Amino acid sequence: MNKTFKIYAVIFIIVMIILALLEVNKKETTNWRKNFDINEKSPFGLFVFNNEAADLFNGSLKKIEQTPYDYYDSHKEGTHNIVIIEHDIDKESWYKILDQVSKGSDAMLIVSRMPKEISDTIGYYDSDISFAEENVLKLTDKKYQNDFIRLDKFPSGRGFSYLKPQIQILGKTVEKNNTDQVNFIKAPFGKGTVYVHCEPLFLTNYYLLKPGNTRYAQDVFSYLKDKETLWFVDGNRKVSRFFMRFILANPALKYAWWVFLGGLVLFIFFNAKRKQRVVPVIEPLKNTSVDFVKSIGNLYLQEGDFHDMMAKKSQYFLNKVRMDLLIDTQNLDIEFAKKLQLKTGKNIEMIQEAITLIRKAQDPYASVMKEDLSRLNKLLDEILK
């Protein structure tokens, strides 16, 4: 283990210890966001209601994760109850719900606000808003007078106004310094009935866990008839199946995980920056042309065939003259010698001697010595120089 690695390891351990101490001393914060998530245990989640809903509806509850539009488009149901709790759905789904109600179903809509087109169709306007920090939800039916719920944390303060004559008031919001506001209504629609409650907070964990508050929730749902109930929940709020969901769900483990990954990335970055992979030495390809020529030359010398070597040297020379000097080499006469002398500027005697040796090389019956080959090679190289 080198010195650099030890330094990084010590720094990483120190950072981890500091973060662990900060995490231990950190005060746990409460998530007060109004999420209305059936899997959320925060104050304004619906975890408690979700666990108790089956008993509340006598086992006839069915949770649907599709939108009402998609569900009713593929299912044909008889008369039934419909429950919506603070669920952001599209207008087409709202119209599907109203269509089911018109055929004889009943709908319990517990939502803080609804599209204006839907509320107008039902017969009310959603306009009253109060900013009181505390209020009480009560039902108007005398048999429920003793069942109420006090909202002391972030009540929405919403209420109904401009109710049409056929609307029946079932519940109100009572405040100290304001007049009572209608928050729970019953509206006939076709063959069925629509119940609308504009304060869904009473179904959240924070309020249901307080003693006596469950009675109010039971009273609200008691207006629904005893039949199959479809509860449309948000399908996007399913429990995560990610293999690291436990670590990421716990702040301490999540911070430790990200610090570990950050330290690992830093270690790899600095370590790779200082240690470069060995660059292999690539030998350049050797030029073997000279070696080839030497081998061929030695072969001819060993065989002692000077005549053949002279013939090849002459043939190469004449080809060079034809291609480079553009002189006809068919007749090696005085005219050829003069043209070659003019093109090369060499001595005419040298050219004549070279022509004589070339003719000798072309004569298959001529006797050729080693000295002839050496002289021819020297002359031809000098002429073409």
C-alpha positions in Angstrom: 0.0 0.0 0.0 1.7 3.2 -1.2 1.8 6.5 0.8 -0.8 8.3 -1.4 -3.4 5.6 -0.9 -2.9 5.8 2.9 -3.4 9.6 2.8 -6.7 9.2 0.9 -7.9 6.5 3.2 -7.2 8.6 6.3 -9.1 11.6 4.8 -12.0 9.4 3.8 -12.3 8.0 7.3 -12.1 11.4 8.9 -14.9 12.7 6.6 -17.0 9.7 7.4 -16.6 10.2 11.2 -17.5 13.9 10.9 -20.6 13.1 8.9 -21.6 10.4 11.3 -21.3 12.8 14.3 -23.3 15.4 12.5 -26.0 12.9 11.7 -26.2 11.6 15.3 -26.6 15.2 16.6 -29.1 16.2 13.9 -32.7 16.8 14.9 -35.1 14.7 13.1 -37.4 16.8 10.9 -41.0 16.0 10.2 -42.4 16.1 6.6 -45.5 18.3 6.8 -46.2 18.2 3.1 -49.8 17.4 2.2 -49.0 14.3 0.0 -52.1 12.2 0.7 -50.0 9.1 -0.3 -51.5 5.8 0.8 -47.9 4.4 1.5 -46.7 7.5 3.4 -46.3 7.5 7.2 -45.7 11.3 7.4 -48.4 13.4 9.2 -50.4 14.1 6.0 -50.1 10.7 4.4 -52.9 8.2 4.2 -51.1 5.1 5.6 -53.5 4.7 8.6 -56.6 5.1 6.5 -55.3 2.7 3.9 -54.8 0.0 6.5 -58.2 0.5 8.0 -60.3 1.1 4.9 -61.1 -2.5 4.3 -62.8 -2.8 7.7 -64.5 0.5 7.2 -66.3 -0.8 4.1 -66.9 -4.2 5.4 -64.5 -6.0 3.1 -66.2 -4.7 -0.1 -63.5 -2.1 -0.9 -61.5 -2.5 -4.1 -58.5 -0.2 -4.8 -58.1 0.8 -8.5 -54.7 2.2 -9.7 -56.0 3.1 -13.1 -57.7 6.4 -13.9 -61.5 6.2 -13.8 -61.5 6.9 -17.5 -59.2 3.9 -18.3 -61.0 1.7 -15.8 -64.6 2.3 -17.0 -63.5 2.2 -20.6 -62.5 -1.5 -20.1 -64.8 -2.6 -17.3 -68.6 -2.8 -17.1 -69.8 -2.4 -13.5 -73.2 -2.4 -12.0 -74.2 0.2 -9.4 -71.5 0.7 -6.8 -69.8 3.3 -4.6 -66.9 5.5 -5.9 -64.3 7.0 -3.6 -61.9 9.7 -4.6 -59.5 11.2 -1.9 -57.5 14.2 -3.0 -56.6 12.6 -6.3 -55.5 14.7 -9.2 -57.4 13.2 -12.2 -58.3 14.5 -15.6 -61.6 16.0 -16.7 -62.5 13.0 -18.8 -62.2 10.8 -15.7 -64.5 13.2 -13.7 -67.1 13.0 -16.5 -66.8 9.2 -16.4 -67.5 9.3 -12.6 -70.6 11.5 -13.2 -71.7 9.1 -15.9 -71.6 6.2 -13.5 -73.5 8.2 -10.9 -76.2 9.1 -13.4 -76.7 5.3 -13.9 -77.3 4.7 -10.1 -73.9 4.7 -8.5 -72.9 6.9 -5.5 -69.7 8.9 -5.3 -67.8 10.2 -2.3 -65.5 12.9 -3.5 -63.1 14.2 -0.7 -61.1 16.8 -2.6 -59.9 20.3 -1.7 -60.7 21.5 -5.2 -62.4 20.2 -8.4 -62.5 21.5 -12.0 -65.0 24.3 -12.3 -66.8 22.5 -15.1 -67.5 19.5 -12.8 -68.5 21.5 -9.7 -70.9 23.5 -11.9 -72.4 20.3 -13.2 -73.0 19.0 -9.7 -74.5 22.3 -8.6 -72.1 24.3 -6.4 -69.3 26.8 -6.5 -66.0 26.3 -4.7 -65.0 29.8 -3.7 -64.9 30.4 0.1 -61.5 30.4 1.7 -60.6 31.1 5.3 -57.1 31.7 6.7 -57.9 30.7 10.3 -55.2 28.6 11.9 -57.7 26.3 13.6 -61.2 25.2 12.9 -63.7 22.4 13.7 -65.4 20.1 11.3 -69.0 19.1 12.3 -71.9 17.3 10.7 -75.4 18.8 10.5 -77.2 15.6 11.3 -78.4 15.6 14.9 -77.3 12.0 15.5 -73.7 13.0 14.7 -73.6 16.2 16.8 -71.1 14.7 19.3 -68.8 13.5 16.6 -66.5 16.3 15.4 -62.8 16.8 14.5 -60.6 19.7 15.3 -58.1 20.8 12.7 -55.1 22.5 14.3 -52.5 22.0 11.6 -52.7 23.7 8.3 -56.4 23.5 7.5 -57.2 24.5 3.9 -60.1 26.7 5.0 -62.0 26.0 1.8 -65.8 25.9 1.7 -68.8 25.8 -0.7 -71.0 28.7 -1.8 -73.7 29.5 -4.2 -75.4 26.1 -3.7 -78.2 25.1 -6.0 -81.6 24.4 -4.4 -81.3 20.6 -4.8 -78.0 20.6 -2.8 -78.3 19.2 0.8 -75.8 20.5 3.4 -74.3 17.6 5.5 -71.3 19.3 7.2 -69.8 22.7 8.1 -66.5 24.2 9.2 -66.8 26.1 12.5 -64.4 28.9 13.3 -64.0 31.4 16.2 -64.1 34.7 14.3 -65.9 33.7 11.1 -69.3 32.4 10.1 -69.7 28.7 9.5 -68.7 27.5 6.1 -70.3 24.6 4.2 -67.7 21.8 3.7 -69.8 18.6 3.1 -72.7 18.4 0.7 -75.0 15.9 -0.9 -76.2 16.4 -4.5 -78.6 14.1 -6.5 -77.3 13.4 -10.0 -79.4 11.3 -12.3 -80.2 8.0 -10.5 -77.3 8.3 -8.1 -75.9 10.7 -5.5 -72.7 12.7 -5.3 -71.2 13.5 -1.9 -68.5 16.2 -1.9 -66.2 17.0 1.1 -63.6 19.8 0.6 -61.3 19.1 3.6 -59.4 15.8 3.1 -57.1 16.5 6.0 -59.4 14.6 8.4 -58.3 11.3 6.8 -54.6 11.9 7.2 -52.4 10.0 9.7 -52.0 13.1 12.0 -55.7 13.4 12.7 -56.8 9.8 12.5 -54.3 8.8 15.2 -55.8 11.3 17.7 -58.4 9.8 20.1 -62.0 10.2 19.0 -61.3 11.5 15.5 -62.1 8.2 13.7 -65.7 8.6 14.6 -66.0 11.6 12.3 -64.5 9.7 9.4 -66.9 6.8 10.0 -69.8 9.2 10.0 -68.8 10.7 6.7 -68.5 7.4 4.9 -71.8 6.1 6.6 -73.7 8.0 4.0 -72.6 5.5 1.3 -74.8 2.5 0.9 -73.5 -1.0 1.7 -72.3 -2.2 -1.7 -69.1 -2.7 -3.6 -66.8 0.3 -3.3 -64.2 1.3 -5.8 -61.4 3.5 -4.4 -59.3 5.2 -7.2 -55.8 5.7 -5.9 -52.8 7.2 -7.5 -51.0 4.4 -9.4 -47.8 6.4 -9.5 -47.4 6.1 -5.7 -46.6 2.4 -5.7 -43.9 1.1 -3.2 -40.5 1.2 -4.9 -39.0 -2.2 -5.7 -35.5 -0.7 -6.2 -33.0 -2.9 -4.5 -31.5 0.0 -2.6 -34.9 1.5 -1.4 -34.1 0.6 2.3 -30.8 2.6 2.2 -32.2 5.5 0.3 -35.3 5.6 2.6 -33.1 6.2 5.7 -31.3 9.6 5.7 -28.3 8.3 7.7 -27.7 5.4 5.4 -28.4 7.5 2.3 -25.8 10.1 3.3 -23.3 7.4 4.1 -23.9 5.8 0.7 -23.4 9.0 -1.2 -20.2 9.9 0.8 -18.9 6.5 0.1 -19.5 6.9 -3.7 -18.1 10.4 -3.7 -14.9 9.2 -1.9 -14.6 6.3 -4.3 -14.9 8.6 -7.3 -12.3 10.9 -5.9 -9.9 8.1 -5.2 -10.3 6.7 -8.7 -9.8 10.2 -10.2 -6.7 11.1 -8.3 -5.2 7.6 -8.5 -5.8 7.4 -12.2 -4.3 10.9 -12.8 -1.0 9.9 -11.2 -0.7 6.4 -12.6 -0.8 6.1 -16.3 -1.0 2.8 -18.0 2.4 1.6 -19.4 2.6 2.6 -23.1 3.9 -0.4 -25.0 6.9 0.1 -27.3 6.0 -0.7 -30.9 9.0 -1.6 -33.0 8.8 0.0 -36.5 8.7 -2.3 -39.4 12.1 -2.9 -40.9 12.9 -2.1 -44.6 14.1 -5.4 -45.9 14.4 -4.2 -49.5 18.2 -3.6 -49.2 18.6 -7.0 -47.5 16.7 -8.6 -50.3 18.9 -7.0 -52.9 22.0 -8.0 -51.0 20.8 -11.6 -50.8 20.0 -11.8 -54.5 23.4 -10.3 -55.3 25.2 -12.7 -53.1 23.3 -15.6 -54.7 24.4 -14.5 -58.1 28.0 -14.1 -56.9 28.0 -17.5 -55.3 26.7 -19.1 -58.6 29.2 -17.2 -60.6 26.7 -16.4 -63.4 28.2 -13.0 -64.4 26.6 -13.1 -67.8 23.1 -13.3 -66.5 23.8 -10.5 -64.0 25.2 -8.3 -66.9 22.1 -9.0 -69.0 19.7 -8.0 -66.2 21.7 -4.9 -65.4 21.6 -3.9 -69.1 17.9 -4.6 -69.4 17.2 -2.4 -66.3 19.4 0.4 -67.8 17.7 0.4 -71.2 14.3 0.4 -69.6 15.3 3.4 -67.5 16.5 5.2 -70.6 13.2 4.5 -72.4 11.0 5.7 -69.5 13.0 8.6 -68.1 15.0 9.9 -71.1 12.4 8.9 -73.8 15.1 7.4 -76.1 14.4 4.4 -78.3 16.7 1.5 -77.3 15.9 -0.9 -80.2 19.1 -0.1 -82.1 22.2 0.5 -80.0 24.0 2.4 -82.8 25.8 5.7 -83.1 22.5 7.6 -83.2 21.5 6.1 -79.9 24.9 7.0 -78.5 24.6 10.7 -79.6 21.0 11.0 -78.2 22.2 9.5 -74.9 25.2 11.8 -74.8 22.9 14.9 -75.4 20.4 13.8 -72.7 22.9 12.9 -70.0 25.9 15.2 -70.8 28.3 12.3 -70.3 31.5 11.6 -72.3 30.8 9.9 -75.6 33.7 7.5 -75.1 32.1 6.4 -71.8 28.8 5.8 -73.6 30.4 3.9 -76.4 32.2 1.6 -73.9 28.9 1.0 -72.1 27.1 0.2 -75.3 29.9 -2.4 -76.2 29.5 -4.1 -72.8 25.7 -4.1 -73.2 25.9 -5.8 -76.6 28.2 -8.3 -75.0 25.7 -9.0 -72.2 22.9 -9.5 -74.8 25.0 -12.0 -76.7 24.3 -15.4 -75.2 27.5 -16.9 -76.6 29.8 -14.1 -75.4 32.4 -14.9 -72.8 31.9 -12.6 -69.7 34.3 -12.1 -66.9 33.8 -10.7 -63.4 35.7 -7.6 -64.4 33.2 -7.0 -67.3 30.3 -7.0 -64.8 32.1 -4.7 -62.5 33.0 -2.3 -65.3 29.4 -2.3 -66.8 27.9 -1.6 -63.4 30.2 1.3 -62.8 29.6 2.8 -66.3 25.8 2.5 -66.2 25.6 4.0 -62.7 27.8 6.9 -63.8 25.6 7.6 -66.9 22.4 7.7 -65.0 23.8 9.7 -62.1 
